[in-house]
Amino acid sequence: MLIRILMILGILALLFWVALWFLRRSLVKWLKHASAQANPQAGGQSTNKLNNSETLVKCAYCSTFIPQNRAMVVKDEYYCCEEHTTLSQ
Ligand SMILES: [Zn+2]
């Protein structure tokens, strides 16, 4: 009996987690879409960013991997923070 209840709870938790994941994903997509519409002159750039948002890039100074959309780009090299852009010069 207890095992059945635990199984049902587990399945419910899994369903809840999947629902949350989908909700979060669609919300993020919607927010990105909304911000792209609010800023039409950067439209082409933001779709490019949208495609690369999951890509990880390596910091040229400390070799830490960071999401490309959060990385700082200086002379075609990626950096994890502003400090490392100045330290590597
Ligand atoms: Zn770094």
PDB file of the backbone (N, CA, C, O) and the ligand in Angstrom, with CONECT records:
HET     ZN  A 101       1
ATOM      1  N   MET A   1       0.841  -1.212   0.000  1.00  0.00           N
ATOM      2  CA  MET A   1       0.000   0.000   0.000  1.00  0.00           C
ATOM      3  C   MET A   1       0.874   1.259   0.000  1.00  0.00           C
ATOM      4  O   MET A   1       0.671   2.173  -0.800  1.00  0.00           O
ATOM      5  N   LEU A   2       1.851   1.287   0.915  1.00  0.00           N
ATOM      6  CA  LEU A   2       2.727   2.453   1.018  1.00  0.00           C
ATOM      7  C   LEU A   2       3.524   2.648  -0.283  1.00  0.00           C
ATOM      8  O   LEU A   2       3.748   3.770  -0.737  1.00  0.00           O
ATOM      9  N   ILE A   3       3.941   1.513  -0.862  1.00  0.00           N
ATOM     10  CA  ILE A   3       4.720   1.582  -2.102  1.00  0.00           C
ATOM     11  C   ILE A   3       3.874   2.188  -3.223  1.00  0.00           C
ATOM     12  O   ILE A   3       4.365   2.986  -4.021  1.00  0.00           O
ATOM     13  N   ARG A   4       2.593   1.798  -3.275  1.00  0.00           N
ATOM     14  CA  ARG A   4       1.694   2.344  -4.285  1.00  0.00           C
ATOM     15  C   ARG A   4       1.552   3.857  -4.131  1.00  0.00           C
ATOM     16  O   ARG A   4       1.607   4.603  -5.109  1.00  0.00           O
ATOM     17  N   ILE A   5       1.368   4.290  -2.887  1.00  0.00           N
ATOM     18  CA  ILE A   5       1.215   5.733  -2.623  1.00  0.00           C
ATOM     19  C   ILE A   5       2.480   6.473  -3.039  1.00  0.00           C
ATOM     20  O   ILE A   5       2.415   7.542  -3.645  1.00  0.00           O
ATOM     21  N   LEU A   6       3.643   5.888  -2.705  1.00  0.00           N
ATOM     22  CA  LEU A   6       4.921   6.507  -3.080  1.00  0.00           C
ATOM     23  C   LEU A   6       5.073   6.579  -4.594  1.00  0.00           C
ATOM     24  O   LEU A   6       5.556   7.574  -5.134  1.00  0.00           O
ATOM     25  N   MET A   7       4.649   5.497  -5.279  1.00  0.00           N
ATOM     26  CA  MET A   7       4.737   5.477  -6.743  1.00  0.00           C
ATOM     27  C   MET A   7       3.862   6.561  -7.356  1.00  0.00           C
ATOM     28  O   MET A   7       4.283   7.282  -8.261  1.00  0.00           O
ATOM     29  N   ILE A   8       2.632   6.663  -6.847  1.00  0.00           N
ATOM     30  CA  ILE A   8       1.708   7.680  -7.357  1.00  0.00           C
ATOM     31  C   ILE A   8       2.270   9.077  -7.104  1.00  0.00           C
ATOM     32  O   ILE A   8       2.210   9.952  -7.968  1.00  0.00           O
ATOM     33  N   LEU A   9       2.819   9.270  -5.900  1.00  0.00           N
ATOM     34  CA  LEU A   9       3.429  10.565  -5.570  1.00  0.00           C
ATOM     35  C   LEU A   9       4.609  10.870  -6.502  1.00  0.00           C
ATOM     36  O   LEU A   9       4.790  12.001  -6.952  1.00  0.00           O
ATOM     37  N   GLY A  10       5.398   9.837  -6.776  1.00  0.00           N
ATOM     38  CA  GLY A  10       6.544   9.994  -7.668  1.00  0.00           C
ATOM     39  C   GLY A  10       6.115  10.387  -9.062  1.00  0.00           C
ATOM     40  O   GLY A  10       6.698  11.281  -9.676  1.00  0.00           O
ATOM     41  N   ILE A  11       5.089   9.712  -9.560  1.00  0.00           N
ATOM     42  CA  ILE A  11       4.579  10.016 -10.906  1.00  0.00           C
ATOM     43  C   ILE A  11       4.010  11.424 -10.953  1.00  0.00           C
ATOM     44  O   ILE A  11       4.230  12.159 -11.916  1.00  0.00           O
ATOM     45  N   LEU A  12       3.276  11.799  -9.906  1.00  0.00           N
ATOM     46  CA  LEU A  12       2.710  13.158  -9.841  1.00  0.00           C
ATOM     47  C   LEU A  12       3.819  14.204  -9.819  1.00  0.00           C
ATOM     48  O   LEU A  12       3.736  15.228 -10.497  1.00  0.00           O
ATOM     49  N   ALA A  13       4.867  13.930  -9.026  1.00  0.00           N
ATOM     50  CA  ALA A  13       5.993  14.860  -8.947  1.00  0.00           C
ATOM     51  C   ALA A  13       6.667  15.005 -10.310  1.00  0.00           C
ATOM     52  O   ALA A  13       7.044  16.104 -10.717  1.00  0.00           O
ATOM     53  N   LEU A  14       6.810  13.879 -11.006  1.00  0.00           N
ATOM     54  CA  LEU A  14       7.429  13.896 -12.334  1.00  0.00           C
ATOM     55  C   LEU A  14       6.590  14.708 -13.309  1.00  0.00           C
ATOM     56  O   LEU A  14       7.118  15.525 -14.064  1.00  0.00           O
ATOM     57  N   LEU A  15       5.265  14.478 -13.289  1.00  0.00           N
ATOM     58  CA  LEU A  15       4.359  15.223 -14.167  1.00  0.00           C
ATOM     59  C   LEU A  15       4.419  16.714 -13.857  1.00  0.00           C
ATOM     60  O   LEU A  15       4.433  17.548 -14.763  1.00  0.00           O
ATOM     61  N   PHE A  16       4.453  17.037 -12.573  1.00  0.00           N
ATOM     62  CA  PHE A  16       4.518  18.420 -12.132  1.00  0.00           C
ATOM     63  C   PHE A  16       5.805  19.077 -12.629  1.00  0.00           C
ATOM     64  O   PHE A  16       5.807  20.212 -13.107  1.00  0.00           O
ATOM     65  N   TRP A  17       6.902  18.322 -12.501  1.00  0.00           N
ATOM     66  CA  TRP A  17       8.202  18.831 -12.936  1.00  0.00           C
ATOM     67  C   TRP A  17       8.226  19.084 -14.449  1.00  0.00           C
ATOM     68  O   TRP A  17       8.731  20.107 -14.913  1.00  0.00           O
ATOM     69  N   VAL A  18       7.667  18.128 -15.208  1.00  0.00           N
ATOM     70  CA  VAL A  18       7.613  18.268 -16.671  1.00  0.00           C
ATOM     71  C   VAL A  18       6.757  19.465 -17.046  1.00  0.00           C
ATOM     72  O   VAL A  18       7.117  20.235 -17.936  1.00  0.00           O
ATOM     73  N   ALA A  19       5.615  19.626 -16.365  1.00  0.00           N
ATOM     74  CA  ALA A  19       4.732  20.765 -16.637  1.00  0.00           C
ATOM     75  C   ALA A  19       5.452  22.078 -16.352  1.00  0.00           C
ATOM     76  O   ALA A  19       5.363  23.021 -17.138  1.00  0.00           O
ATOM     77  N   LEU A  20       6.163  22.139 -15.232  1.00  0.00           N
ATOM     78  CA  LEU A  20       6.923  23.344 -14.871  1.00  0.00           C
ATOM     79  C   LEU A  20       7.985  23.652 -15.917  1.00  0.00           C
ATOM     80  O   LEU A  20       8.195  24.806 -16.293  1.00  0.00           O
ATOM     81  N   TRP A  21       8.656  22.588 -16.381  1.00  0.00           N
ATOM     82  CA  TRP A  21       9.724  22.738 -17.366  1.00  0.00           C
ATOM     83  C   TRP A  21       9.183  23.339 -18.662  1.00  0.00           C
ATOM     84  O   TRP A  21       9.765  24.257 -19.239  1.00  0.00           O
ATOM     85  N   PHE A  22       8.034  22.782 -19.105  1.00  0.00           N
ATOM     86  CA  PHE A  22       7.425  23.288 -20.336  1.00  0.00           C
ATOM     87  C   PHE A  22       6.981  24.735 -20.164  1.00  0.00           C
ATOM     88  O   PHE A  22       7.152  25.562 -21.059  1.00  0.00           O
ATOM     89  N   LEU A  23       6.411  25.025 -19.002  1.00  0.00           N
ATOM     90  CA  LEU A  23       5.920  26.365 -18.712  1.00  0.00           C
ATOM     91  C   LEU A  23       7.073  27.366 -18.741  1.00  0.00           C
ATOM     92  O   LEU A  23       6.970  28.445 -19.324  1.00  0.00           O
ATOM     93  N   ARG A  24       8.171  26.978 -18.096  1.00  0.00           N
ATOM     94  CA  ARG A  24       9.353  27.829 -18.023  1.00  0.00           C
ATOM     95  C   ARG A  24       9.916  28.073 -19.414  1.00  0.00           C
ATOM     96  O   ARG A  24      10.278  29.195 -19.768  1.00  0.00           O
ATOM     97  N   ARG A  25       9.983  26.983 -20.207  1.00  0.00           N
ATOM     98  CA  ARG A  25      10.529  27.071 -21.552  1.00  0.00           C
ATOM     99  C   ARG A  25       9.708  28.002 -22.425  1.00  0.00           C
ATOM    100  O   ARG A  25      10.247  28.855 -23.130  1.00  0.00           O
ATOM    101  N   SER A  26       8.384  27.822 -22.366  1.00  0.00           N
ATOM    102  CA  SER A  26       7.520  28.658 -23.195  1.00  0.00           C
ATOM    103  C   SER A  26       7.553  30.103 -22.724  1.00  0.00           C
ATOM    104  O   SER A  26       7.455  31.024 -23.536  1.00  0.00           O
ATOM    105  N   LEU A  27       7.691  30.311 -21.413  1.00  0.00           N
ATOM    106  CA  LEU A  27       7.770  31.666 -20.866  1.00  0.00           C
ATOM    107  C   LEU A  27       9.047  32.358 -21.348  1.00  0.00           C
ATOM    108  O   LEU A  27       9.014  33.523 -21.746  1.00  0.00           O
ATOM    109  N   VAL A  28      10.161  31.641 -21.310  1.00  0.00           N
ATOM    110  CA  VAL A  28      11.443  32.193 -21.762  1.00  0.00           C
ATOM    111  C   VAL A  28      11.361  32.537 -23.242  1.00  0.00           C
ATOM    112  O   VAL A  28      11.819  33.598 -23.666  1.00  0.00           O
ATOM    113  N   LYS A  29      10.766  31.621 -24.039  1.00  0.00           N
ATOM    114  CA  LYS A  29      10.603  31.872 -25.479  1.00  0.00           C
ATOM    115  C   LYS A  29       9.755  33.105 -25.709  1.00  0.00           C
ATOM    116  O   LYS A  29      10.073  33.956 -26.539  1.00  0.00           O
ATOM    117  N   TRP A  30       8.655  33.184 -24.945  1.00  0.00           N
ATOM    118  CA  TRP A  30       7.725  34.296 -25.102  1.00  0.00           C
ATOM    119  C   TRP A  30       8.405  35.600 -24.729  1.00  0.00           C
ATOM    120  O   TRP A  30       8.230  36.606 -25.416  1.00  0.00           O
ATOM    121  N   LEU A  31       9.182  35.599 -23.647  1.00  0.00           N
ATOM    122  CA  LEU A  31       9.874  36.805 -23.192  1.00  0.00           C
ATOM    123  C   LEU A  31      10.895  37.265 -24.231  1.00  0.00           C
ATOM    124  O   LEU A  31      11.012  38.458 -24.511  1.00  0.00           O
ATOM    125  N   LYS A  32      11.628  36.312 -24.797  1.00  0.00           N
ATOM    126  CA  LYS A  32      12.629  36.652 -25.811  1.00  0.00           C
ATOM    127  C   LYS A  32      11.945  37.225 -27.043  1.00  0.00           C
ATOM    128  O   LYS A  32      12.423  38.187 -27.644  1.00  0.00           O
ATOM    129  N   HIS A  33      10.809  36.614 -27.412  1.00  0.00           N
ATOM    130  CA  HIS A  33      10.038  37.080 -28.558  1.00  0.00           C
ATOM    131  C   HIS A  33       9.547  38.495 -28.300  1.00  0.00           C
ATOM    132  O   HIS A  33       9.622  39.352 -29.180  1.00  0.00           O
ATOM    133  N   ALA A  34       9.043  38.743 -27.095  1.00  0.00           N
ATOM    134  CA  ALA A  34       8.515  40.057 -26.729  1.00  0.00           C
ATOM    135  C   ALA A  34       9.617  41.103 -26.744  1.00  0.00           C
ATOM    136  O   ALA A  34       9.404  42.215 -27.228  1.00  0.00           O
ATOM    137  N   SER A  35      10.802  40.763 -26.217  1.00  0.00           N
ATOM    138  CA  SER A  35      11.901  41.726 -26.187  1.00  0.00           C
ATOM    139  C   SER A  35      12.427  41.995 -27.593  1.00  0.00           C
ATOM    140  O   SER A  35      12.888  43.100 -27.879  1.00  0.00           O
ATOM    141  N   ALA A  36      12.364  40.997 -28.474  1.00  0.00           N
ATOM    142  CA  ALA A  36      12.801  41.181 -29.852  1.00  0.00           C
ATOM    143  C   ALA A  36      11.858  42.119 -30.581  1.00  0.00           C
ATOM    144  O   ALA A  36      12.283  42.904 -31.429  1.00  0.00           O
ATOM    145  N   GLN A  37      10.574  42.038 -30.249  1.00  0.00           N
ATOM    146  CA  GLN A  37       9.591  42.910 -30.881  1.00  0.00           C
ATOM    147  C   GLN A  37       9.710  44.325 -30.342  1.00  0.00           C
ATOM    148  O   GLN A  37       9.501  45.289 -31.078  1.00  0.00           O
ATOM    149  N   ALA A  38      10.047  44.458 -29.056  1.00  0.00           N
ATOM    150  CA  ALA A  38      10.159  45.771 -28.430  1.00  0.00           C
ATOM    151  C   ALA A  38      11.389  46.514 -28.929  1.00  0.00           C
ATOM    152  O   ALA A  38      11.452  47.739 -28.821  1.00  0.00           O
ATOM    153  N   ASN A  39      12.352  45.807 -29.464  1.00  0.00           N
ATOM    154  CA  ASN A  39      13.610  46.392 -29.924  1.00  0.00           C
ATOM    155  C   ASN A  39      13.838  46.010 -31.386  1.00  0.00           C
ATOM    156  O   ASN A  39      14.691  45.171 -31.677  1.00  0.00           O
ATOM    157  N   PRO A  40      13.074  46.624 -32.323  1.00  0.00           N
ATOM    158  CA  PRO A  40      13.112  46.146 -33.713  1.00  0.00           C
ATOM    159  C   PRO A  40      14.440  46.374 -34.427  1.00  0.00           C
ATOM    160  O   PRO A  40      14.784  45.604 -35.323  1.00  0.00           O
ATOM    161  N   GLN A  41      15.212  47.430 -34.051  1.00  0.00           N
ATOM    162  CA  GLN A  41      16.468  47.676 -34.777  1.00  0.00           C
ATOM    163  C   GLN A  41      17.523  46.605 -34.486  1.00  0.00           C
ATOM    164  O   GLN A  41      18.445  46.412 -35.278  1.00  0.00           O
ATOM    165  N   ALA A  42      17.387  45.905 -33.341  1.00  0.00           N
ATOM    166  CA  ALA A  42      18.315  44.815 -33.017  1.00  0.00           C
ATOM    167  C   ALA A  42      17.684  43.467 -33.332  1.00  0.00           C
ATOM    168  O   ALA A  42      18.108  42.440 -32.800  1.00  0.00           O
ATOM    169  N   GLY A  43      16.676  43.467 -34.192  1.00  0.00           N
ATOM    170  CA  GLY A  43      15.935  42.242 -34.491  1.00  0.00           C
ATOM    171  C   GLY A  43      16.801  41.128 -35.023  1.00  0.00           C
ATOM    172  O   GLY A  43      16.750  40.002 -34.530  1.00  0.00           O
ATOM    173  N   GLY A  44      17.611  41.442 -36.045  1.00  0.00           N
ATOM    174  CA  GLY A  44      18.454  40.409 -36.647  1.00  0.00           C
ATOM    175  C   GLY A  44      19.457  39.866 -35.657  1.00  0.00           C
ATOM    176  O   GLY A  44      19.734  38.667 -35.622  1.00  0.00           O
ATOM    177  N   GLN A  45      20.001  40.769 -34.850  1.00  0.00           N
ATOM    178  CA  GLN A  45      21.006  40.373 -33.871  1.00  0.00           C
ATOM    179  C   GLN A  45      20.401  39.474 -32.791  1.00  0.00           C
ATOM    180  O   GLN A  45      21.009  38.493 -32.364  1.00  0.00           O
ATOM    181  N   SER A  46      19.173  39.838 -32.356  1.00  0.00           N
ATOM    182  CA  SER A  46      18.592  39.080 -31.249  1.00  0.00           C
ATOM    183  C   SER A  46      18.180  37.678 -31.681  1.00  0.00           C
ATOM    184  O   SER A  46      18.212  36.758 -30.863  1.00  0.00           O
ATOM    185  N   THR A  47      17.787  37.484 -32.964  1.00  0.00           N
ATOM    186  CA  THR A  47      17.472  36.130 -33.413  1.00  0.00           C
ATOM    187  C   THR A  47      18.748  35.303 -33.456  1.00  0.00           C
ATOM    188  O   THR A  47      18.735  34.101 -33.193  1.00  0.00           O
ATOM    189  N   ASN A  48      19.853  35.969 -33.793  1.00  0.00           N
ATOM    190  CA  ASN A  48      21.146  35.297 -33.780  1.00  0.00           C
ATOM    191  C   ASN A  48      21.507  34.876 -32.361  1.00  0.00           C
ATOM    192  O   ASN A  48      22.003  33.772 -32.135  1.00  0.00           O
ATOM    193  N   LYS A  49      21.250  35.771 -31.408  1.00  0.00           N
ATOM    194  CA  LYS A  49      21.501  35.474 -30.003  1.00  0.00           C
ATOM    195  C   LYS A  49      20.615  34.337 -29.525  1.00  0.00           C
ATOM    196  O   LYS A  49      21.044  33.474 -28.759  1.00  0.00           O
ATOM    197  N   LEU A  50      19.356  34.348 -29.995  1.00  0.00           N
ATOM    198  CA  LEU A  50      18.385  33.330 -29.590  1.00  0.00           C
ATOM    199  C   LEU A  50      18.873  31.940 -29.994  1.00  0.00           C
ATOM    200  O   LEU A  50      18.738  30.974 -29.243  1.00  0.00           O
ATOM    201  N   ASN A  51      19.445  31.862 -31.200  1.00  0.00           N
ATOM    202  CA  ASN A  51      19.944  30.570 -31.673  1.00  0.00           C
ATOM    203  C   ASN A  51      21.164  30.113 -30.887  1.00  0.00           C
ATOM    204  O   ASN A  51      21.396  28.917 -30.714  1.00  0.00           O
ATOM    205  N   ASN A  52      21.943  31.089 -30.413  1.00  0.00           N
ATOM    206  CA  ASN A  52      23.193  30.740 -29.733  1.00  0.00           C
ATOM    207  C   ASN A  52      23.058  30.737 -28.216  1.00  0.00           C
ATOM    208  O   ASN A  52      24.053  30.562 -27.512  1.00  0.00           O
ATOM    209  N   SER A  53      21.845  30.927 -27.700  1.00  0.00           N
ATOM    210  CA  SER A  53      21.681  31.094 -26.258  1.00  0.00           C
ATOM    211  C   SER A  53      22.106  29.858 -25.462  1.00  0.00           C
ATOM    212  O   SER A  53      22.464  29.979 -24.291  1.00  0.00           O
ATOM    213  N   GLU A  54      22.071  28.681 -26.073  1.00  0.00           N
ATOM    214  CA  GLU A  54      22.432  27.463 -25.360  1.00  0.00           C
ATOM    215  C   GLU A  54      23.917  27.114 -25.549  1.00  0.00           C
ATOM    216  O   GLU A  54      24.420  26.182 -24.923  1.00  0.00           O
ATOM    217  N   THR A  55      24.606  27.857 -26.404  1.00  0.00           N
ATOM    218  CA  THR A  55      25.987  27.540 -26.708  1.00  0.00           C
ATOM    219  C   THR A  55      26.908  27.990 -25.585  1.00  0.00           C
ATOM    220  O   THR A  55      26.775  29.101 -25.071  1.00  0.00           O
ATOM    221  N   LEU A  56      27.833  27.133 -25.211  1.00  0.00           N
ATOM    222  CA  LEU A  56      28.820  27.497 -24.198  1.00  0.00           C
ATOM    223  C   LEU A  56      30.106  27.941 -24.887  1.00  0.00           C
ATOM    224  O   LEU A  56      30.552  27.336 -25.862  1.00  0.00           O
ATOM    225  N   VAL A  57      30.686  29.009 -24.357  1.00  0.00           N
ATOM    226  CA  VAL A  57      31.956  29.500 -24.890  1.00  0.00           C
ATOM    227  C   VAL A  57      32.980  29.558 -23.758  1.00  0.00           C
ATOM    228  O   VAL A  57      32.631  29.652 -22.581  1.00  0.00           O
ATOM    229  N   LYS A  58      34.259  29.500 -24.152  1.00  0.00           N
ATOM    230  CA  LYS A  58      35.330  29.458 -23.163  1.00  0.00           C
ATOM    231  C   LYS A  58      35.916  30.847 -22.960  1.00  0.00           C
ATOM    232  O   LYS A  58      36.193  31.569 -23.918  1.00  0.00           O
ATOM    233  N   CYS A  59      36.099  31.208 -21.695  1.00  0.00           N
ATOM    234  CA  CYS A  59      36.746  32.479 -21.377  1.00  0.00           C
ATOM    235  C   CYS A  59      38.202  32.404 -21.826  1.00  0.00           C
ATOM    236  O   CYS A  59      38.903  31.443 -21.509  1.00  0.00           O
ATOM    237  N   ALA A  60      38.660  33.421 -22.569  1.00  0.00           N
ATOM    238  CA  ALA A  60      40.020  33.428 -23.098  1.00  0.00           C
ATOM    239  C   ALA A  60      41.060  33.590 -21.999  1.00  0.00           C
ATOM    240  O   ALA A  60      42.238  33.300 -22.207  1.00  0.00           O
ATOM    241  N   TYR A  61      40.622  34.058 -20.813  1.00  0.00           N
ATOM    242  CA  TYR A  61      41.576  34.282 -19.725  1.00  0.00           C
ATOM    243  C   TYR A  61      41.643  33.097 -18.757  1.00  0.00           C
ATOM    244  O   TYR A  61      42.728  32.582 -18.486  1.00  0.00           O
ATOM    245  N   CYS A  62      40.483  32.658 -18.231  1.00  0.00           N
ATOM    246  CA  CYS A  62      40.501  31.635 -17.183  1.00  0.00           C
ATOM    247  C   CYS A  62      39.972  30.276 -17.663  1.00  0.00           C
ATOM    248  O   CYS A  62      39.933  29.321 -16.887  1.00  0.00           O
ATOM    249  N   SER A  63      39.565  30.183 -18.943  1.00  0.00           N
ATOM    250  CA  SER A  63      39.088  28.931 -19.549  1.00  0.00           C
ATOM    251  C   SER A  63      37.789  28.397 -18.937  1.00  0.00           C
ATOM    252  O   SER A  63      37.468  27.219 -19.098  1.00  0.00           O
ATOM    253  N   THR A  64      37.058  29.239 -18.249  1.00  0.00           N
ATOM    254  CA  THR A  64      35.750  28.851 -17.709  1.00  0.00           C
ATOM    255  C   THR A  64      34.730  28.869 -18.844  1.00  0.00           C
ATOM    256  O   THR A  64      34.742  29.765 -19.688  1.00  0.00           O
ATOM    257  N   PHE A  65      33.834  27.856 -18.858  1.00  0.00           N
ATOM    258  CA  PHE A  65      32.792  27.836 -19.871  1.00  0.00           C
ATOM    259  C   PHE A  65      31.577  28.605 -19.376  1.00  0.00           C
ATOM    260  O   PHE A  65      31.090  28.390 -18.266  1.00  0.00           O
ATOM    261  N   ILE A  66      31.098  29.509 -20.229  1.00  0.00           N
ATOM    262  CA  ILE A  66      29.949  30.357 -19.883  1.00  0.00           C
ATOM    263  C   ILE A  66      28.987  30.377 -21.067  1.00  0.00           C
ATOM    264  O   ILE A  66      29.416  30.188 -22.206  1.00  0.00           O
ATOM    265  N   PRO A  67      27.681  30.606 -20.820  1.00  0.00           N
ATOM    266  CA  PRO A  67      26.736  30.722 -21.939  1.00  0.00           C
ATOM    267  C   PRO A  67      27.110  31.903 -22.827  1.00  0.00           C
ATOM    268  O   PRO A  67      27.468  32.973 -22.335  1.00  0.00           O
ATOM    269  N   GLN A  68      27.026  31.700 -24.135  1.00  0.00           N
ATOM    270  CA  GLN A  68      27.460  32.729 -25.074  1.00  0.00           C
ATOM    271  C   GLN A  68      26.708  34.045 -24.897  1.00  0.00           C
ATOM    272  O   GLN A  68      27.270  35.121 -25.103  1.00  0.00           O
ATOM    273  N   ASN A  69      25.429  33.953 -24.511  1.00  0.00           N
ATOM    274  CA  ASN A  69      24.660  35.192 -24.374  1.00  0.00           C
ATOM    275  C   ASN A  69      25.083  36.008 -23.155  1.00  0.00           C
ATOM    276  O   ASN A  69      24.723  37.181 -23.047  1.00  0.00           O
ATOM    277  N   ARG A  70      25.843  35.407 -22.233  1.00  0.00           N
ATOM    278  CA  ARG A  70      26.309  36.144 -21.063  1.00  0.00           C
ATOM    279  C   ARG A  70      27.781  36.517 -21.190  1.00  0.00           C
ATOM    280  O   ARG A  70      28.312  37.243 -20.350  1.00  0.00           O
ATOM    281  N   ALA A  71      28.438  36.026 -22.231  1.00  0.00           N
ATOM    282  CA  ALA A  71      29.863  36.268 -22.373  1.00  0.00           C
ATOM    283  C   ALA A  71      30.122  37.678 -22.904  1.00  0.00           C
ATOM    284  O   ALA A  71      29.279  38.273 -23.576  1.00  0.00           O
ATOM    285  N   MET A  72      31.299  38.192 -22.586  1.00  0.00           N
ATOM    286  CA  MET A  72      31.713  39.487 -23.115  1.00  0.00           C
ATOM    287  C   MET A  72      32.671  39.225 -24.265  1.00  0.00           C
ATOM    288  O   MET A  72      33.575  38.396 -24.157  1.00  0.00           O
ATOM    289  N   VAL A  73      32.464  39.942 -25.374  1.00  0.00           N
ATOM    290  CA  VAL A  73      33.281  39.722 -26.555  1.00  0.00           C
ATOM    291  C   VAL A  73      34.196  40.922 -26.756  1.00  0.00           C
ATOM    292  O   VAL A  73      33.740  42.056 -26.898  1.00  0.00           O
ATOM    293  N   VAL A  74      35.511  40.644 -26.767  1.00  0.00           N
ATOM    294  CA  VAL A  74      36.503  41.676 -27.043  1.00  0.00           C
ATOM    295  C   VAL A  74      37.463  41.104 -28.071  1.00  0.00           C
ATOM    296  O   VAL A  74      38.079  40.062 -27.846  1.00  0.00           O
ATOM    297  N   LYS A  75      37.586  41.794 -29.208  1.00  0.00           N
ATOM    298  CA  LYS A  75      38.461  41.367 -30.310  1.00  0.00           C
ATOM    299  C   LYS A  75      38.223  39.890 -30.674  1.00  0.00           C
ATOM    300  O   LYS A  75      39.166  39.106 -30.777  1.00  0.00           O
ATOM    301  N   ASP A  76      36.962  39.537 -30.865  1.00  0.00           N
ATOM    302  CA  ASP A  76      36.544  38.186 -31.273  1.00  0.00           C
ATOM    303  C   ASP A  76      36.896  37.096 -30.264  1.00  0.00           C
ATOM    304  O   ASP A  76      36.924  35.916 -30.615  1.00  0.00           O
ATOM    305  N   GLU A  77      37.168  37.481 -29.003  1.00  0.00           N
ATOM    306  CA  GLU A  77      37.418  36.490 -27.958  1.00  0.00           C
ATOM    307  C   GLU A  77      36.401  36.674 -26.842  1.00  0.00           C
ATOM    308  O   GLU A  77      35.973  37.788 -26.542  1.00  0.00           O
ATOM    309  N   TYR A  78      36.023  35.547 -26.231  1.00  0.00           N
ATOM    310  CA  TYR A  78      34.993  35.594 -25.197  1.00  0.00           C
ATOM    311  C   TYR A  78      35.613  35.678 -23.806  1.00  0.00           C
ATOM    312  O   TYR A  78      36.666  35.095 -23.543  1.00  0.00           O
ATOM    313  N   TYR A  79      34.942  36.414 -22.921  1.00  0.00           N
ATOM    314  CA  TYR A  79      35.394  36.531 -21.538  1.00  0.00           C
ATOM    315  C   TYR A  79      34.207  36.350 -20.598  1.00  0.00           C
ATOM    316  O   TYR A  79      33.076  36.703 -20.931  1.00  0.00           O
ATOM    317  N   CYS A  80      34.485  35.789 -19.402  1.00  0.00           N
ATOM    318  CA  CYS A  80      33.410  35.520 -18.446  1.00  0.00           C
ATOM    319  C   CYS A  80      33.000  36.766 -17.686  1.00  0.00           C
ATOM    320  O   CYS A  80      31.853  36.876 -17.254  1.00  0.00           O
ATOM    321  N   CYS A  81      33.924  37.711 -17.516  1.00  0.00           N
ATOM    322  CA  CYS A  81      33.588  38.929 -16.768  1.00  0.00           C
ATOM    323  C   CYS A  81      34.453  40.078 -17.268  1.00  0.00           C
ATOM    324  O   CYS A  81      35.420  39.882 -18.004  1.00  0.00           O
ATOM    325  N   GLU A  82      34.077  41.281 -16.847  1.00  0.00           N
ATOM    326  CA  GLU A  82      34.777  42.473 -17.310  1.00  0.00           C
ATOM    327  C   GLU A  82      36.233  42.493 -16.846  1.00  0.00           C
ATOM    328  O   GLU A  82      37.121  42.961 -17.558  1.00  0.00           O
ATOM    329  N   GLU A  83      36.459  41.971 -15.625  1.00  0.00           N
ATOM    330  CA  GLU A  83      37.797  41.935 -15.052  1.00  0.00           C
ATOM    331  C   GLU A  83      38.762  41.170 -15.969  1.00  0.00           C
ATOM    332  O   GLU A  83      39.896  41.595 -16.190  1.00  0.00           O
ATOM    333  N   HIS A  84      38.287  40.031 -16.497  1.00  0.00           N
ATOM    334  CA  HIS A  84      39.155  39.211 -17.331  1.00  0.00           C
ATOM    335  C   HIS A  84      39.419  39.835 -18.702  1.00  0.00           C
ATOM    336  O   HIS A  84      40.435  39.541 -19.332  1.00  0.00           O
ATOM    337  N   THR A  85      38.497  40.707 -19.173  1.00  0.00           N
ATOM    338  CA  THR A  85      38.770  41.390 -20.438  1.00  0.00           C
ATOM    339  C   THR A  85      39.940  42.338 -20.260  1.00  0.00           C
ATOM    340  O   THR A  85      40.755  42.490 -21.170  1.00  0.00           O
ATOM    341  N   THR A  86      40.040  42.994 -19.075  1.00  0.00           N
ATOM    342  CA  THR A  86      41.137  43.929 -18.839  1.00  0.00           C
ATOM    343  C   THR A  86      42.426  43.196 -18.472  1.00  0.00           C
ATOM    344  O   THR A  86      43.517  43.608 -18.867  1.00  0.00           O
ATOM    345  N   LEU A  87      42.290  42.095 -17.704  1.00  0.00           N
ATOM    346  CA  LEU A  87      43.481  41.343 -17.278  1.00  0.00           C
ATOM    347  C   LEU A  87      44.216  40.697 -18.443  1.00  0.00           C
ATOM    348  O   LEU A  87      45.434  40.525 -18.396  1.00  0.00           O
ATOM    349  N   SER A  88      43.472  40.335 -19.496  1.00  0.00           N
ATOM    350  CA  SER A  88      44.107  39.617 -20.603  1.00  0.00           C
ATOM    351  C   SER A  88      44.776  40.552 -21.593  1.00  0.00           C
ATOM    352  O   SER A  88      45.485  40.098 -22.492  1.00  0.00           O
ATOM    353  N   GLN A  89      44.554  41.893 -21.434  1.00  0.00           N
ATOM    354  CA  GLN A  89      45.133  42.834 -22.410  1.00  0.00           C
ATOM    355  C   GLN A  89      46.638  42.929 -22.221  1.00  0.00           C
ATOM    356  O   GLN A  89      47.306  43.668 -22.945  1.00  0.00           O
TER     357      GLN A  89
HETATM  358 ZN    ZN A 101      37.403  34.381 -17.099  1.00  0.00          ZN2+
END
